[in-house]
Amino acid sequence: MELSGVGVWSQQLRYGDAREAAEAAAELEELGYSALWIPDVGGPLFDAVGNLLTATANAVIGTGILNLWMHEPEVAAAAHASLTAAHGNRFLMGIGVSHAPLVDNKNPGRYRRPLAAMSAFLDGLDAAVPPVAVESRVLAALGPKMLELAERRSRGVHPYLVTPEHTRIAREALGDGPLVLPEQTVILTSSAEKAHAIGGPWLKNYLSLPNYANNLLRLGFTQDDVDSVSDRLFDALIAWGDESAVADRVAEHRAAGADHVAVQVLTADGKAFPREEWRRLAAALV
């Protein structure tokens, strides 16, 4: 499974209309995007993966991420084996521990010892028949302990809501071999006011989650940056402007050690497939 270049991270490909998701996936592959990434906040994850695999011929389909609290490892392994048998070695299982407020919302107290939970989930994938090979899984690693675990027990990392500086830290932690596959959020607008109107509420929602907030504090941002969604933090996490501004940010990740960058496009209509924006970006990035 080769993974380089630029991909698309999209909640619409997962939770939008399945027929349009398949049509969009086929076009994204034709445009040259090397991987399509989808989230997991409930619902039939592997059906969505299968839909995208069926719609494409060569693109890697990645989970960004499979929420380990929502799946049993043996079931996930069986789904991976079935989809791989049907579509070839194109399903990259990105695995993450999610966030305590989300996991505990319906199951109070369930979110405990996330590092141990990840280790146990990987043990389950290893013990399954057939197992999910190390080469077919990556971890949503932000902090040093999860990065270390990813280096030992996966093919690399798929960090979400990070800066090029975090990409550099991840590359140093993993060394030369494992993959570093960050997500990068973008907004195609030259208006700072419009960018903040679209991205501000979206970003504030994520910054309420402790794993993301703590990671940003480790990177040198202040609690005030996080609480207020400062301009400095906004500009560090969201690449906004024209296609060249997005290309520059992707280049920063690549210079910091990224093997592949997954671009997530935000627009004023969060439910609509941003297909025109994907087309515009393909001309600059692919």
N, C-alpha and C positions, 0 to 999 in steps of 0.2 A: 504494500500500500504506500504509494508515493504521496507526499503532502507538502506542497510548497505554494508559492504565489499568494493569491488573495482569494478568500471565500466570502460567503454571505452568512451572517447570523440573523435569523428572522423568526419572530414569534408568529408571524402570519403564515409561514410555511407549516407551522405546527397546528395552530388554532384557527386559521382561516378556512374558507371553503376548500374541501379536499380536492375538488376538481381543478379549481384555480391554482391551488398549491402545486399540483402535478404539472399543470401547464407552465407555471412560472419557473418551476425547477428545471424543466426541459430547456426553457429559454436561457436561464442562468448558466446552464452547462454550455449551451451554444455560444454565449457571450464570453466564455473562457474562465469563469470562476471555478476553482479547483475543488471546493468543498462547500457543502451547505450544512449549517448548524441550526439545531432547534432546541428549545428549552423543555423543561419538564416540571410543570406545576400542577399536575393532575391530569387524568385522562389516559386513553390508550396510547402510550408512547410508541410501542413497537408497530402499531398499525400506521402511525404517521411516518416512521422510518421506512416501512415497507412501501408506502405510497410514493415517497421520494426516490427510493431505489428503483422502483418500477418505472418511474418517469424519466430516469437518467440512464446513461450507459457507462460512464466512466467516473463521474464525480464521486468523491467521498462524502458520505452522509454521517455527520457527527452529532452526538447528543451533547448539548451544552447548557445544562448537564443532565444526566440521569440522576434523579434525587434518590439516594440510596435508602432513605427511610420509606420510600413508596414501593420498593421492589424487593423481592427475595432473590438472592444471587443465583440460585439454581434456575429460577424462572427466566431471569435476565440472560443467563448463559444459554439456555435452550432457545430463546428468541434470537440471540446472536447467531447461534449455529444454523438455525433454520433460514434466516435472512441471508447469511453468507453462502449457504448451499444454493440458494435460489439466484443470488445476484453477484456472486464473487466477493472477493475480499475488499469490500468498500464501506463497511459499517464500522466506524471508529466510536467506541463506547467511551464518551467522556462522563466521568463519575464525580459527584460532589456531595458534600454534607449539608448543603443548603444553609438555613439560618434558624436559630432557636425560635424567634417569634413566629415564623411560618410553620415550623414543624410542631411546635407546642400549641398552636392555635386550636387544633382539634384533639390533640393528644398531650395534655399538659404533663410536663416532666419527661417526655420521650427523648428530647434532644439532650443527650448526655455523652460526654467523652467522645467528641467527634473524630479525633484521630484514631482511637481504638475502634470506633464504629467503621471507619474506612478500612482499617486493617482487617477486621472481621469480614467485611464485604468482599475484599480481595481474596481472602482465604476461601470464601464460598465460591468465587469464580474459578479459583485454582482447583477446587475439589470437584467441580461439576464435571459431568460427562456428556459431551466433551467440554473442556475448560475454555474460558476466554483467554487467549494468549496474551502475554504481557505486551506484545507488539500491536495488539488490537484495542488497547485501552489507555486513556490518559486521565489525569486527575485535575480537578479544579482547585489548584493549590495557590494560596496567597501567602501564608506565613511560612517561616523557616522549617517548622516541623513537617508540615504537609509537603513542602518542596522536597525535603529529604526523603520522605516516604515515596513520593512520585519517582524520584531518581532511582530508588531501589526496586520498585514493584510495578512500574508502568513504562510506557513508551515516552512519556513526557507530561506536559502540563497545558491546560486550557484555562488561563486566568481571565476573569470577566471584570470589567470596570477597573481597568488598570492603566497606568501611564507607561511610556517608554522606559522610564527609570525602573519600574517594576520588572519590565522585560529584561533589562540588564541584570537585575538582581537574580531573576529566575535562571538566566543563562549561566551566571557564575555559580549558582547553587547546583545546577544539573550537569555542568561540564559540556563537552562538545557533542556527545552522542545523542541524548534524548531531545525530543522535539519541544519547542516553545511556541505555542499557538494562541496568542492573545486575541481577545475580542476588542474592537475599537468602535465606539459609537460616533456617528457622524450626522451632521445636519447640513444639507445643501442650501445655504442662504447667505447672502452678503450682509444681512441686517442683524446686528447684535440684538436688537429688540426682539425680532422674530425668533432668533436662535434661543434666547432665554425664555421666551414664552412657550416654546415647544419643549426645550430640554430642562428647564428649571424644575417644574413639578415632577417630571420623570426622575430626575436625578435626586431630588429631595426624598422621594419614596425609597430609593435604594440606599441612601445614606442613613436612613432610620434603622438599617440592618447592621448589627454590631460587627460582623465579619468584614464588611466593606469599610465601615468607619474606622475600625482598628487598623486595617491595612493602610489606609491613607495617613493615619497618625504615624505609623512606622515609616512612611515615606517622607515625613517632614511637614505635613500639613498640620494646622492647629485645630483645636476643638472648635474655635470660632469659624474657621474655614468650613468645617463640616456642618456646623449648626446653621450657618447663614447661607450656605452654598455660595461661597465667595466667587468673585470673577476669576480669581487665580485658580481655584479648584475647578470651576466650570470649564475653563479653557484647557486645563490639563487633562480632563477626562473626556471631553467632547470636542472633536475636530469639526469646526463649523467654518463655512465659507464656500468657495467654489471648488471645483474638482482638483485644482492644483493644491489647495490647502489640505484636502484629504490625502492626496498623494504624498505630500510632505510628511504628514503624520505617520502614514504607513511606512515611509522610508525611515523615519526615526526608529520605529519598532524594529525594522530589519537591521538597521545599523547597531541596535542594542542587542541583537542576537536572535530575533524571531525568525523561525523557519517559514511561517505562514501567518497571515493576519486575517481575522474574520471581521468583516465590516458590517455593523448594524446601522441601518438608516432609520432615523426618526423623522416623522412628518407631523403636520398638524392633525391628521386623521390617523390615530394609532392603530386602527383596525384594517385600514386599506393596504393592499400590497403596493409597496413603493416601486413599481416596475419602471417608471420613467427614470427615477433616480438611480436604480440599478443599472439601467442602460447608459446613463450619462457617466457613471463612475467606471463602468467597464472600459470605456474608451481611454480613461486616464490611468487605470490601475492594472489592467489585465494585459 
